[in-house]
Amino acid sequence: MTEIPPGSVAQKPGAARATAAHLYEVDIVRILTFVCVIGVHTISHTVAPTEVPLYLLLALLHFTRNVFFALTAFVLVYSYLHRPKPMREFWPKRFLLVGVPYLAWSAIYFVASTLHSGTTVSFGALVLRFLGQVVTGVAWYHLYFLLVTMQVYLLLPVILWVVRKSRGHHTLLLSVSGVIQLALIACYFYWPAATALINHYNKQYFFSYQFFILAGAVAADHSATFLLWVREHRPRIAVLTGIAAALTIAVYFIAVATGVPLYDAGTPLQPVMMVWALAVCLAFLAIGTWWADRRNPAGLGTRFVKVASDRSFGIFLSHPLAIWFLLWVGDDFFERTIPTPWLTLVIYLLVIASAIAITEVARRTPLSLPLTGRPWRAKRSA
């Protein structure tokens, strides 16, 4: 049996409800997921129409939304099981930390898109358009992440009730949930007419991710034994991830061979993405357990992971703004001077650097909460 380091929540059964230990494993999953999200958006804006390798990489990175919502549910339920509190206390804090940045960045991106389009309409029409975008999460292409996150917050009592009532039958719960989501995703991809009423907003609402939300919640309910299992099966998880990757690549090329466009063949709505995303969830967590078991509490790596995890949300919020400035405000300078696929790499590095700079500046101002989702704390003199 794998030895678990002292202080780990996975050290003994029942630890998940006995202490509120910080899960260093989750920090790694969060960082890796956001790094891949930036990769998705950078490739989407820089890939050439016939760049098959980049489109394939994009397809392999399209697990991010499912992993993100599984991680969200895991952290949410894990935290609540440690520190249960009335919803009248829980909801205001959670909605403050996500809802305020959602509104602030929706406004920022709304202004950017309005300036970019150059359309002139009345003030009243602008207000109505903005309110519509806030409700539907389309002020910019990544803000639906926050909209779905707030839906998960709102549904937490229901999620907790389902997890508690189904204890002893969690395998059955996830099996039924998985079949339902697979059927829904298959309709999105193969039979869109069957879901015509919701196709336009299929990524903005929780039901498109309910399996991963429930999977994260159930994993949190068994956090001690689940993390122990991941530690003991890291080699098997690596093999399973490789098999899932091979399956995803095979399905991608089969779709392309049958005439499906390069992007659509690897869309997040491709049913095989459920298998791939589940494998990546386990793989990222396996990497996280490896890090947590070997981390030096006073080491530079630990400090880096702590800061990166803290800044990840702000970087996620601001990175599309960096892409917009680099590619469009820059009058296509990079596209005209850097050939593909190097354009993607250069823009990716510049976007990360720019988003880090935006976040670091924001964290040191009273605008930290709306711009990074982290409260601002002014330094006090000794």
C-alpha positions, 0 to 999 in steps of 0.5 A: 500500500502506498504510504501517505505522508503525515497530515494528508487528508487521505491518511485515514478513512473519515479524515475528510469530515474530521479536519479541514486539511488543505488539498495540495493535490487540487492546487495542481489540478487547478493550475493545469486546467487553467493552463490548458484553457488558455491553450484552447483559446489561443489555438482557436484564434491563431490556428490556420484553416488547414493546420491539422496538428494544431486542430488535433491538439485543440481537440485534445485540450477540449476536456477543460470545461468538464474537468473545470466543473468536476473540480468546482463541485469537488472543492465546493462539496469538500469545503462544505462537508468540512465547514457546513453552514446555513445557505444564507451564510454560504451563498452571499460569500460565494456569489460575491467572489464569483458574481462580482467578477462576472459582472465586472468582466462582462462589462469590460468585454461588452465595452471591448466588443462594442468598440471592436464592432463599431456599431452605433445604437441607442443607449437603451439598446446597449443596456438591453443587449448587455443585460441579455449577455449577462443572463446568457453568459455570452458577453465573452466566450469564456464567461459561461464558466462563471455562469455555470459555476454560480448555477452549481452554487445555487444547486448545492443543497440539491447536490448535497441531498442527492449525494447523501440520499444515494450513499451506498449507491453512488456507482449506480448514481454516476452510471445513470448520470453518465448515460443521460449526459452521453445521450444529451451530448450525442444529440448535440453532436449527431442529432442537433434537431432533437435539441434545437431549443437549447443548442444555442445555449448548450454550454451555458447551463449546468445540465450539459455537465451534470455528470461531471458535477455529480462525479466531483461531488461524489468524489468529495464525499469519499475524498479520503478513500478516493485520494488514496485510490488515486495514489495507489493506482497512478501507473494504471491511471497513466495507462488508462489516460494513454488509451483514452487519448488514443481513442480520442485521436482515432475518433477525431480522424474518423470524423475528419475522414467522413467529412466533418470539419477539422474543428467540429471533429474535436469539439467539446460536444463530441461524445468521446470527450466524456471519456477523455475528460474523465481520464484527464481528471484522474491524470491531473489528480494523479500528478497532484498527489505525486506533487503533494507527497513530495512537496517541501513546505518551505521550498520554492516550488511550494511557494510558486504553486501557492501563488499560481493557484491564488492567481489562476482565477484572475489570469483566467478572467483576463487572458482573453483581453490579452488575446484581443489586444495582441491580435486585433488591437495590434492590427494583425502585426503578429499574424503578418510577421510570425508564421504558423505554428510558431504564431500560436506558441508566441501568442500563448506565451505573451498571453500568459505573461500579459494576464499575469501582469494584469492580475498582479497589478489588480491584486494590489489595488482595491479592484482586486475583488472584481478583477481577480475574485480575491479580496484586496487586503492593504498592507498594514504598517508594523 
